[in-house]
């Protein structure tokens, strides 16, 4: 029996790249990732009462694009002085 080619492909290999706190920084990173054709999605973190500031978003990218995306984020945040927290951990996605 022949199996489709896509069965050997690795899927669901997203990583949480970084946490961003500033909306302007988020917009700059979005544009830069789109310009470089790096696929991403944004996960909005629910703020807890004691720990996190409001409007924290996590950029998630495919593991294969991690290095390029990290370089882009570092360049934007270093150049403009935005705070960023790199997570670099496997995304905990519940698809079903």
N, C-alpha and C positions, 0 to 999 in steps of 0.2 A: 504494500500500500504506500502510495506517495504522500509525503507530508508537505504542506505548504512551506515556502521559504521562510516566512515570518516566524515560524515556531521556534527557530534557533536564535532569534533576536532577543537581546536583553531589553526588557521594558520596565517601567516604573523605577527608574534609577535616578530620581531627582534628589538633589541635596538642598538643604537650607543653607544658602550662601551667607547671608548677612541680615542683620536687623538695622533698619534705618528709622530715624526719629524725626527728621525734618522733611516736610512735604516738598519743598523746593529741591532738596537732594534727591528725593524719590523720582521726581519728574526728570531731572538730569540723567539719572541712571537708566530710567526707562528709555529715554531717547537714545542714549549711547548704546544700550544693548540692542535696540531695534536697528540702529544704523549698522551694527556689526552682525546682524542677522542671528543673534543668540536668542534662542527660545527661553522664555521664562514665565513664571507666574508669581503673583504676589499673594501672600497669606497675611491677613490682618490679625494681629494679636489682640485678644480681648484683654483690656487693662484690668489688672487686679486692683483692689482698693489700696493696698499698701506698697506694691513694688514697682509697677511699670508706669511710665508716662503714657498719656493718651496718644493715639495715632501712631502706634508702632507697627511697621510692616516688615515682613520677612520676604526677601527675594529668594526664590527657588529656581534653580537651573538644572539642566541635565548634567550628570556627572562628567560627561565627555567635554562639556564647555566650561567646566569649573575654573580652570587656570585663566582662560581668556576673560571670563566674567569677573574674576577676582582682581585681575589687573586693571580692568576698566573702573571698578568700584573704588579701588585704592587710589587711582589717579584722580578721580573726581573728588573724593573726600579729602585727600591730602591737599589738592590744589585750592579747594574752597574752605577748608577747615571744618567740614561737617563731621559730627561724631558718627562712628559706625562700629558695630560689633560683629565680627566675623564668627559664624557658627560652624560652618563646614561639617555638617552632620547630615546623615540620611534623613530625608523628609518622612514623616510619619503620616502617610496618606491612607485613608480608608475609602477605597473605591467602591466597595460593595456594602 
